[in-house]
Amino acid sequence: MLLCGAPGRWRVLDAFSAVPGAGLHAATQLDFQAVEVDFGVTRQSFFVGRGSVAIPGLLPGLVTAWRTEGHLPLARVLAPAIEAARKGVALTEAISRMLAVIAPIADWSPGTRRMFGYAGGPPQVGTLLDNPGLADLLVRLAADPEGTLVGPWREAILATAGAAAGGLVTDHDLRTWRPVWHAALEVPWGNTTVVTVPSPLPCGSLVLTALMALRGLGWHGAAPGSTEQLVAEVAALNAQAGARSSGRLDAWRDPDLLAMLAALPHRPEPRIAGNTTHISVVDSDGQFAAMTTSNGEGCGHVLPDWGVHLNNFLGEEDINPEGFHRAAPGSLLPTMMGPTAWIRGDATTILGSGGSKRIRSAIAQVLMRLAEGHRLTDAVAAPRAHVDAGHIFYEAPGRTPIQQDWLAARAPHATRFDAPSMYFGGVHAVERSGGGSLGAADARRGAAVVVVP
């Protein structure tokens, strides 16, 4: 989460999950089962079950952010969510498509079937999905944040994902886990400033890698929509991929290293999926908050009475590179989440994205479009590309004919998308300038802009 509660005071709160198992000495019979998920063009295996649950951090992290930067009573902050959980929300086409992808997990247990409306089959678009258990939890949280997190919340997690249930989460894990505050990374880019997440979180450094690489690639002098512009952007995204695969998160500081990474092919990265989303907020006082969250694909089990589907981070191969259940308890799990701000004069834009490893390229390209003068909504909607191991993935609609011709001739084996795709993330942004605000929601992921009076 990237927060600006006072002018010029940017901070990052990392509330992502950590590896559980502290204080667990006896071996436990883990509930850890493989499931195959269908992404249409490919299928991928994950592990779910109670043994796939990492320490849940989002709810305590939100309470920490509210206590530190919040001004409104927590009950007022949570009121819209409580109302939506009580009354239900209609299933949209976008969410229906996502449920189809994780259908085996949504249909895994009585709790998930109730949550996702699986009554004899998948729910239809327009189905009203409510969550009274979540509403009850949020009501209790609003009345007594600390008591709820120490008592009912902790008890429910241990009952669902503790050793007795086939999981690894311990009381020690839940008592000692804390979200981590960082000073935001603020870096000049031309006559503007980019504010983002610092190392060891990788995304901010990788966004800066792409932006800084443009300096030596002729991008700033290239005409918008030209082949020169496209070639420079593809090379910058290749440098980004190289910094990631080589672990050189400091590459953005070294022009010579950037030039080398932009020119060389790089090894493939792990395939990453997940259930990542983003929200950006600005208020009338100019305070900003941008939060990216994930639940993995979900473990297939819901906290009894509370309507919370727990994560399956311990069952995702890409964030367990040494193998499943090998990391030491308390170890931080890696994530590509990277909410970012762009400041120029009296205007500030704050943005972030879901989209696993495409998060970094999605954010960087929206910033490129903004830097060449696009309106926020147009910058978010503009076609995107992603480079992995030298292979180009790109959206064709919206590109100029000359760019289309170059891609067909010079990158004939590239993966072409003939419509905007959720593969390229979902960048959701808000902007404040001259006392006015506007938002942009990425249609790739069925998002929306809401103005709260």
C-alpha positions as semicolon CSV with decimal commas, in nm:
position;residue;x (nm);y (nm);z (nm)
1;M;0,000;0,000;0,000
2;L;0,132;0,346;-0,100
3;L;0,004;0,627;0,124
4;C;0,032;1,003;0,127
5;G;-0,147;1,137;0,435
6;A;0,026;1,475;0,432
7;P;0,173;1,677;0,143
8;G;0,501;1,521;0,032
9;R;0,491;1,246;0,296
10;W;0,485;0,921;0,102
11;R;0,507;0,588;0,284
12;V;0,471;0,223;0,192
13;L;0,297;-0,033;0,412
14;D;0,379;-0,394;0,326
15;A;0,111;-0,624;0,468
16;F;0,178;-0,921;0,240
17;S;0,181;-1,271;0,381
18;A;0,473;-1,452;0,541
19;V;0,562;-1,818;0,580
20;P;0,384;-1,980;0,879
21;G;0,497;-2,255;1,114
22;A;0,684;-2,072;1,391
23;G;0,677;-2,278;1,708
24;L;0,542;-2,586;1,529
25;H;0,777;-2,864;1,632
26;A;0,580;-3,181;1,562
27;A;0,519;-3,294;1,206
28;T;0,164;-3,245;1,087
29;Q;-0,038;-3,421;0,819
30;L;-0,085;-3,141;0,568
31;D;-0,401;-3,086;0,368
32;F;-0,219;-2,995;0,044
33;Q;-0,373;-3,103;-0,286
34;A;-0,307;-3,028;-0,652
35;V;-0,572;-2,868;-0,870
36;E;-0,556;-2,772;-1,238
37;V;-0,677;-2,429;-1,346
38;D;-0,780;-2,357;-1,707
39;F;-0,665;-2,021;-1,849
40;G;-0,805;-2,093;-2,196
41;V;-0,480;-2,091;-2,395
42;T;-0,298;-2,285;-2,123
43;R;-0,356;-2,486;-1,806
44;Q;-0,161;-2,461;-1,481
45;S;-0,143;-2,663;-1,164
46;F;-0,159;-2,512;-0,816
47;F;-0,188;-2,656;-0,469
48;V;-0,479;-2,575;-0,243
49;G;-0,605;-2,697;0,092
50;R;-0,539;-2,585;0,447
51;G;-0,167;-2,657;0,415
52;S;-0,139;-2,395;0,139
53;V;-0,237;-2,103;0,367
54;A;0,029;-1,843;0,452
55;I;-0,010;-1,595;0,740
56;P;-0,302;-1,370;0,638
57;G;-0,194;-1,006;0,663
58;L;-0,443;-0,789;0,476
59;L;-0,697;-0,724;0,752
60;P;-0,440;-0,635;1,020
61;G;-0,262;-0,425;0,759
62;L;-0,576;-0,227;0,681
63;V;-0,633;-0,160;1,050
64;T;-0,272;-0,043;1,083
65;A;-0,311;0,194;0,787
66;W;-0,636;0,333;0,929
67;R;-0,487;0,388;1,274
68;T;-0,183;0,565;1,127
69;E;-0,327;0,769;0,839
70;G;-0,705;0,750;0,875
71;H;-0,929;1,039;0,979
72;L;-1,282;0,900;0,959
73;P;-1,431;0,660;1,216
74;L;-1,366;0,300;1,112
75;A;-1,741;0,228;1,116
76;R;-1,794;0,491;0,846
77;V;-1,505;0,359;0,639
78;L;-1,645;0,005;0,649
79;A;-2,014;0,096;0,607
80;P;-2,027;0,057;0,223
81;A;-1,858;-0,284;0,242
82;I;-2,094;-0,398;0,518
83;E;-2,396;-0,289;0,316
84;A;-2,271;-0,464;0,001
85;A;-2,201;-0,784;0,193
86;R;-2,548;-0,778;0,351
87;K;-2,747;-0,692;0,038
88;G;-2,525;-0,868;-0,213
89;V;-2,378;-0,758;-0,545
90;A;-2,476;-0,878;-0,891
91;L;-2,224;-1,104;-1,062
92;T;-2,073;-0,922;-1,361
93;E;-1,945;-1,076;-1,682
94;A;-1,585;-0,995;-1,585
95;I;-1,613;-1,167;-1,246
96;S;-1,798;-1,457;-1,408
97;R;-1,504;-1,511;-1,645
98;M;-1,262;-1,508;-1,352
99;L;-1,475;-1,757;-1,158
100;A;-1,469;-1,984;-1,463
101;V;-1,089;-1,986;-1,447
102;I;-1,080;-2,093;-1,080
103;A;-1,392;-2,312;-1,104
104;P;-1,232;-2,616;-0,936
105;I;-1,140;-2,402;-0,635
106;A;-1,470;-2,212;-0,621
107;D;-1,643;-2,552;-0,614
108;W;-1,398;-2,703;-0,362
109;S;-1,587;-2,694;-0,032
110;P;-1,930;-2,604;0,110
111;G;-1,787;-2,269;0,219
112;T;-1,658;-2,172;-0,127
113;R;-1,973;-2,299;-0,296
114;R;-2,180;-2,076;-0,070
115;M;-1,951;-1,778;-0,122
116;F;-1,937;-1,803;-0,502
117;G;-2,295;-1,914;-0,563
118;Y;-2,218;-2,268;-0,680
119;A;-2,558;-2,430;-0,627
120;G;-2,550;-2,731;-0,855
121;G;-2,332;-2,546;-1,105
122;P;-2,155;-2,215;-1,169
123;P;-2,353;-1,896;-1,104
124;Q;-2,500;-1,701;-1,392
125;V;-2,426;-1,338;-1,473
126;G;-2,663;-1,125;-1,267
127;T;-2,674;-1,369;-0,974
128;L;-2,683;-1,180;-0,645
129;L;-2,390;-1,283;-0,424
130;D;-2,405;-1,181;-0,059
131;N;-2,172;-1,255;0,229
132;P;-2,342;-1,212;0,569
133;G;-2,047;-1,363;0,753
134;L;-1,813;-1,098;0,617
135;A;-2,063;-0,828;0,710
136;D;-2,069;-0,960;1,068
137;L;-1,689;-0,963;1,083
138;L;-1,664;-0,603;0,960
139;V;-1,928;-0,488;1,209
140;R;-1,725;-0,640;1,492
141;L;-1,405;-0,494;1,350
142;A;-1,556;-0,145;1,338
143;A;-1,665;-0,168;1,701
144;D;-1,346;-0,322;1,841
145;P;-1,055;-0,352;1,593
146;E;-0,793;-0,482;1,832
147;G;-1,025;-0,717;2,017
148;T;-1,156;-0,867;1,694
149;L;-0,809;-0,929;1,550
150;V;-0,679;-1,079;1,875
151;G;-0,988;-1,290;1,949
152;P;-1,237;-1,415;1,687
153;W;-1,015;-1,350;1,384
154;R;-0,717;-1,538;1,524
155;E;-0,931;-1,821;1,654
156;A;-1,103;-1,870;1,318
157;I;-0,772;-1,884;1,129
158;L;-0,627;-2,142;1,367
159;A;-0,943;-2,353;1,343
160;T;-0,925;-2,346;0,963
161;A;-0,551;-2,347;0,885
162;G;-0,381;-2,456;1,208
163;A;-0,199;-2,785;1,263
164;A;-0,506;-2,967;1,394
165;A;-0,688;-2,887;1,069
166;G;-0,401;-2,986;0,839
167;G;-0,238;-2,645;0,807
168;L;0,077;-2,472;0,930
169;V;-0,043;-2,145;1,083
170;T;0,035;-2,117;1,454
171;D;-0,074;-1,888;1,733
172;H;0,286;-1,766;1,746
173;D;0,265;-1,666;1,378
174;L;-0,048;-1,461;1,434
175;R;0,080;-1,296;1,753
176;T;0,416;-1,192;1,609
177;W;0,339;-1,103;1,244
178;R;0,342;-0,728;1,181
179;P;0,303;-0,519;0,865
180;V;0,624;-0,339;0,769
181;W;0,654;0,036;0,704
182;H;0,900;0,163;0,443
183;A;0,993;0,508;0,325
184;A;0,876;0,533;-0,037
185;L;1,136;0,543;-0,314
186;E;1,124;0,888;-0,478
187;V;1,323;0,931;-0,800
188;P;1,340;1,220;-1,048
189;W;1,237;1,129;-1,405
190;G;1,298;1,427;-1,631
191;N;1,122;1,719;-1,467
192;T;0,881;1,488;-1,285
193;T;0,909;1,253;-0,987
194;V;0,820;0,885;-0,964
195;V;0,726;0,759;-0,616
196;T;0,711;0,384;-0,571
197;V;0,786;0,085;-0,349
198;P;1,150;0,035;-0,244
199;S;1,365;-0,278;-0,240
200;P;1,337;-0,554;-0,132
201;L;0,996;-0,519;-0,302
202;P;1,095;-0,560;-0,669
203;C;0,823;-0,382;-0,867
204;G;0,927;-0,022;-0,804
205;S;1,284;-0,084;-0,913
206;L;1,164;-0,265;-1,225
207;V;0,925;0,017;-1,321
208;L;1,218;0,257;-1,285
209;T;1,436;0,023;-1,492
210;A;1,201;0,054;-1,790
211;L;1,160;0,431;-1,752
212;M;1,532;0,503;-1,711
213;A;1,624;0,273;-2,000
214;L;1,421;0,494;-2,235
215;R;1,681;0,770;-2,198
216;G;1,942;0,579;-2,396
217;L;1,702;0,436;-2,653
218;G;1,587;0,749;-2,833
219;W;1,234;0,734;-2,691
220;H;1,214;1,097;-2,582
221;G;1,279;1,219;-2,936
222;A;1,057;0,965;-3,112
223;A;0,720;1,062;-3,255
224;P;0,420;0,908;-3,077
225;G;0,298;0,601;-3,266
226;S;0,623;0,564;-3,462
227;T;0,829;0,250;-3,505
228;E;1,115;0,426;-3,326
229;Q;0,895;0,471;-3,022
230;L;0,781;0,108;-3,029
231;V;1,137;-0,026;-3,070
232;A;1,254;0,181;-2,774
233;E;0,967;0,063;-2,554
234;V;1,019;-0,303;-2,641
235;A;1,389;-0,268;-2,557
236;A;1,305;-0,095;-2,228
237;L;1,066;-0,376;-2,136
238;N;1,339;-0,624;-2,226
239;A;1,574;-0,443;-1,986
240;Q;1,303;-0,471;-1,724
241;A;1,278;-0,846;-1,780
242;G;1,657;-0,878;-1,763
243;A;1,678;-0,691;-1,434
244;R;1,413;-0,922;-1,292
245;S;1,563;-1,250;-1,413
246;S;1,917;-1,151;-1,307
247;G;1,812;-1,006;-0,974
248;R;1,967;-0,667;-1,058
249;L;1,710;-0,446;-0,890
250;D;1,967;-0,164;-0,889
251;A;1,991;-0,163;-1,269
252;W;1,792;0,160;-1,303
253;R;2,083;0,348;-1,144
254;D;2,341;0,235;-1,406
255;P;2,302;0,357;-1,768
256;D;2,563;0,113;-1,900
257;L;2,394;-0,184;-1,735
258;L;2,056;-0,065;-1,868
259;A;2,194;-0,054;-2,222
260;M;2,331;-0,408;-2,188
261;L;2,007;-0,545;-2,042
262;A;1,804;-0,376;-2,318
263;A;2,008;-0,549;-2,590
264;L;2,042;-0,904;-2,456
265;P;1,794;-1,193;-2,442
266;H;1,710;-1,318;-2,095
267;R;1,599;-1,646;-1,944
268;P;1,228;-1,711;-1,894
269;E;1,060;-1,618;-1,569
270;P;0,825;-1,842;-1,371
271;R;0,468;-1,835;-1,490
272;I;0,258;-1,647;-1,237
273;A;-0,117;-1,638;-1,197
274;G;-0,324;-1,522;-0,906
275;N;-0,619;-1,329;-0,783
276;T;-0,461;-0,982;-0,769
277;T;-0,651;-0,655;-0,779
278;H;-0,586;-0,287;-0,714
279;I;-0,767;0,021;-0,586
280;S;-0,652;0,385;-0,601
281;V;-0,813;0,657;-0,390
282;V;-0,778;1,034;-0,351
283;D;-0,986;1,254;-0,120
284;S;-1,082;1,621;-0,128
285;D;-0,784;1,708;0,094
286;G;-0,538;1,560;-0,154
287;Q;-0,459;1,251;0,050
288;F;-0,375;0,945;-0,158
289;A;-0,391;0,570;-0,102
290;A;-0,313;0,296;-0,351
291;M;-0,344;-0,067;-0,249
292;T;-0,272;-0,383;-0,443
293;T;-0,396;-0,708;-0,289
294;S;-0,393;-1,075;-0,371
295;N;-0,542;-1,399;-0,243
296;G;-0,355;-1,627;-0,479
297;E;-0,623;-1,851;-0,621
298;G;-0,762;-1,917;-0,273
299;C;-0,711;-2,233;-0,069
300;G;-1,064;-2,368;-0,112
301;H;-1,168;-2,310;0,249
302;V;-1,360;-2,022;0,405
303;L;-1,330;-1,904;0,766
304;P;-1,637;-2,040;0,946
305;D;-1,888;-1,766;1,029
306;W;-1,670;-1,489;0,881
307;G;-1,698;-1,538;0,504
308;V;-1,325;-1,497;0,427
309;H;-1,165;-1,723;0,166
310;L;-0,806;-1,783;0,281
311;N;-0,504;-1,761;0,048
312;N;-0,305;-2,046;-0,106
313;F;0,032;-1,868;-0,132
314;L;0,220;-2,175;-0,008
315;G;0,079;-2,363;-0,308
316;E;0,206;-2,127;-0,580
317;E;0,528;-2,248;-0,738
318;D;0,645;-1,904;-0,850
319;I;0,661;-1,759;-0,497
320;N;0,814;-2,076;-0,352
321;P;1,124;-2,102;-0,575
322;E;1,307;-2,341;-0,342
323;G;1,014;-2,581;-0,337
324;F;0,697;-2,610;-0,135
325;H;0,722;-2,578;0,244
326;R;1,099;-2,525;0,240
327;A;1,120;-2,159;0,342
328;A;1,183;-2,082;0,707
329;P;0,885;-1,970;0,918
330;G;0,861;-1,593;0,920
331;S;1,022;-1,553;0,578
332;L;0,860;-1,287;0,363
333;L;0,698;-1,415;0,046
334;P;0,790;-1,235;-0,278
335;T;0,534;-1,025;-0,463
336;M;0,527;-0,807;-0,775
337;M;0,278;-0,561;-0,625
338;G;0,398;-0,204;-0,669
339;P;0,160;0,090;-0,629
340;T;0,322;0,400;-0,777
341;A;0,272;0,776;-0,799
342;W;0,379;1,027;-1,065
343;I;0,419;1,391;-0,965
344;R;0,460;1,688;-1,200
345;G;0,396;2,038;-1,078
346;D;0,070;2,051;-0,884
347;A;-0,059;1,731;-1,048
348;T;-0,027;1,388;-0,888
349;T;-0,138;1,055;-1,036
350;I;-0,144;0,741;-0,824
351;L;-0,185;0,401;-0,986
352;G;-0,126;0,030;-0,955
353;S;-0,226;-0,293;-1,122
354;G;-0,309;-0,657;-1,086
355;G;-0,159;-0,892;-1,342
356;S;0,122;-1,087;-1,170
357;K;0,453;-1,030;-1,349
358;R;0,286;-0,800;-1,605
359;I;0,223;-0,551;-1,321
360;R;0,562;-0,390;-1,377
361;S;0,520;-0,347;-1,752
362;A;0,160;-0,228;-1,722
363;I;0,250;0,049;-1,475
364;A;0,555;0,155;-1,675
365;Q;0,360;0,184;-2,001
366;V;0,079;0,387;-1,848
367;L;0,345;0,627;-1,718
368;M;0,499;0,642;-2,068
369;R;0,162;0,736;-2,217
370;L;0,105;1,001;-1,950
371;A;0,452;1,144;-2,011
372;E;0,376;1,193;-2,381
373;G;0,061;1,386;-2,294
374;H;-0,224;1,135;-2,298
375;R;-0,525;1,190;-2,075
376;L;-0,543;0,950;-1,783
377;T;-0,832;0,747;-1,927
378;D;-0,656;0,719;-2,264
379;A;-0,324;0,624;-2,103
380;V;-0,493;0,338;-1,916
381;A;-0,678;0,218;-2,226
382;A;-0,377;0,241;-2,462
383;P;-0,239;-0,087;-2,604
384;R;0,026;-0,262;-2,401
385;A;0,309;-0,506;-2,452
386;H;0,513;-0,734;-2,231
387;V;0,852;-0,895;-2,290
388;D;0,959;-1,224;-2,133
389;A;1,278;-1,405;-2,238
390;G;1,289;-1,197;-2,556
391;H;0,937;-1,297;-2,654
392;I;0,695;-1,011;-2,720
393;F;0,331;-1,026;-2,614
394;Y;0,127;-0,735;-2,744
395;E;-0,220;-0,593;-2,793
396;A;-0,285;-0,501;-3,156
397;P;-0,595;-0,275;-3,133
398;G;-0,508;0,092;-3,100
399;R;-0,162;0,067;-3,254
400;T;-0,072;0,271;-3,558
401;P;-0,049;0,089;-3,894
402;I;0,325;0,151;-3,905
403;Q;0,371;-0,017;-3,568
404;Q;0,150;-0,307;-3,676
405;D;0,364;-0,352;-3,989
406;W;0,686;-0,347;-3,786
407;L;0,557;-0,610;-3,544
408;A;0,440;-0,835;-3,828
409;A;0,774;-0,806;-4,009
410;R;1,024;-0,795;-3,721
411;A;0,844;-1,002;-3,460
412;P;0,649;-1,262;-3,657
413;H;0,656;-1,511;-3,369
414;A;0,529;-1,264;-3,112
415;T;0,203;-1,342;-2,934
416;R;-0,063;-1,107;-3,069
417;F;-0,383;-1,025;-2,882
418;D;-0,660;-0,902;-3,111
419;A;-0,855;-0,742;-2,825
420;P;-0,754;-0,574;-2,499
421;S;-0,680;-0,855;-2,253
422;M;-0,672;-0,898;-1,876
423;Y;-0,339;-1,072;-1,941
424;F;-0,186;-0,721;-1,947
425;G;-0,310;-0,634;-1,599
426;G;-0,569;-0,391;-1,479
427;V;-0,430;-0,044;-1,408
428;H;-0,663;0,163;-1,189
429;A;-0,561;0,523;-1,127
430;V;-0,673;0,852;-0,978
431;E;-0,534;1,196;-1,045
432;R;-0,556;1,527;-0,863
433;S;-0,464;1,855;-1,028
434;G;-0,560;2,215;-0,954
435;G;-0,811;2,113;-0,688
436;G;-0,997;1,871;-0,916
437;S;-0,985;1,491;-0,929
438;L;-1,054;1,223;-1,188
439;G;-1,021;0,848;-1,209
440;A;-0,954;0,585;-1,471
441;A;-1,058;0,220;-1,441
442;D;-0,916;-0,048;-1,667
443;A;-1,184;-0,220;-1,872
444;R;-0,952;-0,517;-1,915
445;R;-1,057;-0,628;-1,569
446;G;-1,410;-0,491;-1,550
447;A;-1,321;-0,206;-1,314
448;A;-1,514;0,111;-1,228
449;V;-1,465;0,465;-1,100
450;V;-1,675;0,566;-0,798
451;V;-1,717;0,914;-0,653
452;V;-1,807;0,904;-0,284
453;P;-1,987;1,218;-0,157
